[in-house]
Structures are given as structure tokens and as C-alpha cells.
Amino acid sequence: MRTTAPRRRARRTLAGAGAAVALLTGTVAGCSPGGPGDAGERGAQAAPRWNTRPTSIAAVGDSITRGFDACSVLADCPEVSWATGNDPAVRSLAMRLLGDAAAPSRSWNYAVTGSRMADLPAQLTAAAGHAPDLVTVMVGSNDACRPTVASMTPVADFKAGFETALAGLRAASPSTQVYVSSVPDLQRLWEQGKDTPMVRQVWKLGICQSMLADPLSAATGATARREQVRARVVEYNEVLREVCAKDALCRYDGGAVFQYPFSADQLSRWDWFHPGRDGQARLAELAHRQVTAAEPPR
């Protein structure tokens, strides 16, 4: 009788250990990849997926999206807009995605010439009223194109404005996808027109003086000023990339527009700074490639 109790206790201990092992094994099995208890898998299934075939488009931004100076001097020409225009020579993103017949009734352009990041929240609010499948964003050039370098939009304000704008869109239209274009390389645009006397005269009207003032000057101050503007554009693009990456339905172009080597014949024949018809067509092509890609640019 003295040995029976210890044996019973040993059996109970082994049974308890076996149950613990079984419980632990079941827990691990439930958390293994592909298992029904895989939280990662459940999260992946719940995450929204990018739709490469949106059926409605709204556009927000500045003069580039309004087709400024593309058709006539110092005037908007939205019909050639890379995002929502109806010019067959451009074949806007809307035409490429929706078809020529559907594009006019399923696309809306809320871009305004001269707009800066501070204007984006109101534009996105207006666009959200249509609950579009996709909204295109191209803004930032005017934040860098100021009368002086000192008056350029601070990077922190630029970031806060973009975050506010996206948050407002998400509150109003949670499922709308966002395609964000990088800010063009303003220094390259300066290089394309600086040697043409007529262009320099147009630039004196006040176009992007932080970059275009004294366009032929090679003085240290002028060179440093242009480099400061370009550096600020690079910082703006990093903000666009960083903020967009936090939104599952936002796709940044990976710097495609900033890196595109615009040539003189792709720019406005009036100011050699804004995209002309050919330049607008190239922007549409870049955007279409990015929006319809299975994966975002890396």
C-alpha cells in the first residue's frame, strides 16, 4: 500500500503532462502558417487589395493636371490633362482605363492652377463626393516654385498637409484608391529652356522664380539657390512616398515623374516649363503603367 499512492500520483502527473503537451501542440498547430488560427493570414485576407481596373477617376492637384499653357499662353487646357482629358493625342489616364465613351461621364478634375499642398484637403473633399474608384494626386511644384527660396513650404508643413488630406479622404470615401505622382525635377525643366531668349522673357512674368530667376547666371548664389530648390523637391517626394506607404490603398509612383527626362519638345511652346501635349501624354502613359501594375513600383 505504501507504493500504490506514489504510483497513482506519478500516473496523474504523466497524464497532466500529456494533456499539457497536447494543448501546447494544438496551440502551435493552430498558429502555424496556413493554419486556421493564423492571425497573419486573417489579416492578409482582410487587407484591401489594389484594383488595377478602376471604373471612375477624380484628379486633384495643380496647373500640370489642368493642362496649363499646353494649348495657349497662360491659360488652362483641361482637355489635354494627363489625368482626365479627352484629347486623343494625349489619351489621358481616364481614356486609357475607362474607354473613350465612358471617360467624360466617369471622371472629374478638381485640380486648380497655382495650388499647393495646403489646398489639397479641400480638393480631395470635393473629389470624395463622387466616391471615385481612383483619385490621382499631383501636387508640390508650387510649394517649391515660390518668389524666393525662403518662402518655399517647409517640409514639416508639407507632410502635415498631405496627412490631413489623406485622412479626410479616408473618412469620406474609405475605398477610394490614390495614385500619387512625384513632383517633377524642376531643375531639369530649367535646363531645357534657359538658353532660349523668348523663354527667358516668359519666365520673367513670374513663373517659378525660386528656380527660374536669373536663368543664365552661373554665380555661386544662383547655383546654390537652384540646388536648394531641387533638394526641397527631393524632400517633398520622400514625404509623398512615406505617407502614402502607410495607406494600403495609396500607390506612389516610385519617383517616375521626377526621374522622367522631359525634353524641350515635350514642354509647352509658350513657357518651356509646363508639359505640352506630348508631355501630358507621357504623364498619362507613366500613370497608366503604375495604376495597372500588379505590384507597386519598388
C-alpha positions in Angstrom: 0.0 0.0 0.0 2.9 2.3 0.5 3.9 2.1 -3.1 0.4 2.5 -4.6 -0.1 6.2 -3.8 3.2 7.3 -5.4 2.4 5.3 -8.5 -1.1 6.9 -8.7 0.5 10.3 -8.3 3.1 9.5 -11.0 0.3 8.4 -13.3 -1.7 11.6 -12.7 1.5 13.7 -13.2 2.2 12.0 -16.5 -1.4 12.3 -17.6 -1.3 16.0 -16.7 1.9 16.4 -18.6 0.5 14.6 -21.6 -2.5 16.9 -21.6 -0.3 20.0 -21.4 1.8 18.7 -24.3 -1.4 18.0 -26.3 -2.7 21.5 -25.5 0.6 23.1 -26.5 0.8 21.0 -29.7 -2.7 22.1 -30.6 -1.9 25.8 -29.9 1.3 25.7 -32.1 -0.6 23.9 -34.9 -3.3 26.5 -34.8 -0.7 29.3 -35.1 1.4 27.7 -37.8 1.5 29.3 -41.3 -1.6 28.3 -43.2 -3.4 27.1 -40.1 -7.0 28.2 -39.3 -5.7 30.2 -36.3 -3.1 32.1 -38.4 -3.6 35.7 -37.4 -1.3 36.8 -40.2 -3.4 35.0 -42.8 -6.6 36.5 -41.4 -5.0 40.0 -41.6 -3.8 39.4 -45.2 -7.3 38.2 -46.2 -8.9 41.3 -44.6 -6.4 43.8 -46.2 -7.8 45.7 -49.1 -6.2 44.9 -52.5 -5.3 47.3 -55.3 -7.8 47.3 -58.1 -6.0 47.6 -61.5 -9.2 48.4 -63.3 -11.0 51.3 -61.6 -14.2 52.5 -63.3 -14.2 56.1 -62.2 -11.4 58.7 -61.7 -11.1 62.1 -60.0 -8.0 64.2 -60.3 -6.6 66.8 -57.9 -3.5 69.0 -57.9 -2.1 72.0 -59.7 -1.5 73.5 -63.1 0.0 70.4 -64.6 -3.2 68.4 -64.1 -5.2 71.4 -65.5 -3.1 71.4 -68.7 -1.9 74.9 -68.1 0.0 76.5 -71.1 -0.4 73.3 -73.1 -2.9 74.8 -75.6 -2.4 78.6 -75.3 -0.4 81.1 -73.4 -1.2 81.5 -69.7 -4.4 79.5 -69.8 -5.7 76.2 -68.6 -6.5 73.5 -71.1 -8.1 70.6 -69.1 -9.0 68.7 -72.3 -5.3 67.7 -72.6 -4.9 66.8 -68.9 -2.9 63.7 -68.4 -5.4 62.5 -65.8 -8.9 63.3 -67.1 -8.6 64.9 -70.5 -10.3 63.9 -73.7 -7.7 64.8 -76.3 -7.0 61.7 -78.5 -3.4 62.8 -78.9 -2.8 62.6 -75.2 -5.0 59.6 -74.3 -5.4 60.5 -70.7 -5.4 58.0 -67.8 -9.2 58.2 -67.8 -9.4 57.4 -71.5 -6.9 54.5 -71.2 -8.7 53.0 -68.2 -12.4 53.7 -68.9 -12.5 54.0 -72.6 -13.2 57.0 -74.8 -17.0 56.8 -74.4 -17.1 56.4 -70.6 -14.3 58.7 -69.6 -16.2 62.0 -69.8 -19.0 60.9 -67.5 -16.9 58.9 -65.1 -14.0 61.4 -64.5 -13.7 64.7 -62.7 -10.9 67.2 -62.5 -10.7 69.3 -59.3 -7.1 70.5 -59.8 -6.5 74.2 -59.7 -3.7 76.1 -61.2 -1.4 77.6 -58.6 -2.4 75.1 -55.9 -0.1 74.0 -53.1 -0.3 71.2 -50.6 -2.3 73.4 -48.3 -5.1 73.3 -50.9 -5.2 69.5 -51.3 -7.6 68.7 -48.4 -10.4 70.8 -49.9 -9.8 69.3 -53.4 -9.9 65.8 -52.0 -13.0 66.5 -50.1 -14.7 67.7 -53.3 -13.4 64.6 -55.2 -14.7 62.3 -52.5 -18.2 63.5 -53.1 -18.2 61.2 -56.2 -16.7 58.2 -54.3 -14.4 57.5 -57.2 -12.6 54.2 -57.5 -9.4 56.2 -58.1 -8.1 59.7 -57.4 -4.9 61.0 -58.8 -2.7 63.4 -56.9 0.0 65.7 -58.4 1.0 68.5 -56.1 4.1 70.0 -54.8 5.6 72.0 -57.7 4.1 75.3 -56.4 5.3 74.6 -52.9 8.9 74.7 -54.3 8.1 77.3 -57.0 7.9 80.4 -54.8 9.1 84.0 -55.2 12.2 83.1 -53.1 13.8 80.0 -51.6 12.9 81.2 -48.1 9.2 81.2 -49.0 9.1 77.5 -50.1 6.7 75.4 -48.0 8.6 73.8 -45.0 8.8 70.1 -45.3 7.0 69.6 -42.0 4.0 71.6 -43.2 4.0 69.8 -46.5 3.9 66.4 -44.6 1.1 67.6 -42.3 -0.9 68.8 -45.2 -0.6 65.5 -47.0 -1.5 63.5 -43.9 -4.6 65.7 -43.3 -5.7 65.4 -46.9 -5.4 61.6 -47.0 -7.2 61.3 -43.6 -10.0 63.4 -44.9 -10.4 61.3 -48.0 -10.4 58.1 -46.0 -13.1 59.5 -43.7 -15.3 60.5 -46.6 -14.5 57.7 -49.1 -12.7 54.7 -47.4 -12.4 52.5 -50.5 -11.1 55.1 -53.0 -7.6 54.3 -54.3 -5.0 57.1 -54.5 -2.3 57.3 -57.2 0.4 59.9 -56.1 2.7 61.3 -58.7 6.1 62.5 -57.7 7.0 66.2 -58.1 8.9 66.8 -61.3 12.6 67.7 -61.3 12.3 71.5 -61.7 16.0 71.9 -62.2 15.8 69.7 -65.4 13.0 71.9 -66.7 15.1 75.0 -66.1 17.9 73.3 -68.1 15.6 72.7 -71.1 14.5 76.4 -71.6 17.3 78.6 -70.1 19.2 79.1 -73.4 16.2 80.3 -75.4 15.7 84.1 -75.3 11.9 84.0 -75.8 11.6 81.5 -72.9 13.6 83.7 -70.6 11.3 86.6 -71.3 8.2 84.5 -70.4 9.9 83.3 -67.2 10.2 86.9 -66.2 6.4 87.1 -65.9 6.8 85.3 -62.6 7.0 81.6 -63.3 8.8 79.7 -60.5 11.2 82.4 -59.6 12.9 80.3 -56.9 14.2 78.2 -59.7 14.0 80.3 -62.9 15.1 83.8 -61.7 18.4 84.9 -63.5 18.3 81.7 -65.6 21.7 82.2 -67.2 23.5 83.2 -64.0 26.4 80.8 -63.0 27.2 82.8 -59.9 27.6 80.8 -56.7 24.4 82.3 -55.2 22.2 81.4 -58.2 23.6 77.9 -58.5 23.1 77.3 -54.7 19.6 78.6 -55.0 18.7 76.1 -57.7 20.2 73.3 -55.8 18.2 74.2 -52.7 15.0 74.1 -54.7 15.9 70.7 -56.2 16.8 69.4 -52.7 13.4 70.6 -51.4 11.6 68.7 -54.2 13.5 65.6 -53.3 12.4 66.0 -49.7 8.8 66.6 -50.8 8.9 63.3 -52.8 10.2 61.4 -49.8 7.2 62.7 -47.8 4.8 61.6 -50.5 6.4 58.2 -50.5 6.5 57.8 -46.8 2.9 59.0 -46.1 1.5 57.0 -49.0 3.2 53.8 -47.8 1.1 53.9 -44.6 -2.2 53.6 -46.6 -3.0 50.2 -48.1 -4.9 51.9 -51.0 -2.3 54.5 -51.8 0.3 54.0 -54.6 3.3 56.3 -55.0 4.9 56.4 -58.5 8.3 55.5 -57.1 9.8 58.7 -58.4 8.8 58.0 -62.1 7.8 61.6 -62.9 10.7 63.1 -61.1 13.1 60.9 -63.0 11.5 61.3 -66.4 13.8 63.0 -68.8 11.5 65.6 -70.2 12.8 67.1 -73.5 12.1 70.5 -74.9 9.6 69.2 -77.4 7.5 67.7 -74.6 7.1 71.0 -72.9 4.8 74.0 -73.5 5.9 76.0 -76.5 4.9 79.1 -74.6 6.8 78.7 -71.3 9.1 75.6 -71.8 8.3 74.6 -68.2 4.8 73.1 -68.1 4.2 69.9 -70.1 2.8 70.4 -73.6 0.6 67.8 -75.3 3.4 65.4 -75.7 4.5 65.8 -72.1 0.9 65.3 -70.9 0.8 62.1 -73.0 4.0 60.8 -71.3 2.5 61.6 -67.9 -0.6 59.6 -68.8 1.5 56.7 -70.0 3.5 56.6 -66.8 0.4 56.8 -64.6 -1.4 54.0 -66.6 1.6 51.8 -66.3 1.7 52.3 -62.5 -2.0 52.0 -61.8 -2.4 48.8 -63.8 0.7 47.1 -62.5 0.0 44.1 -60.2 2.5 45.4 -57.7 3.6 48.9 -56.8 6.9 50.3 -58.0 9.9 49.5 -55.9 
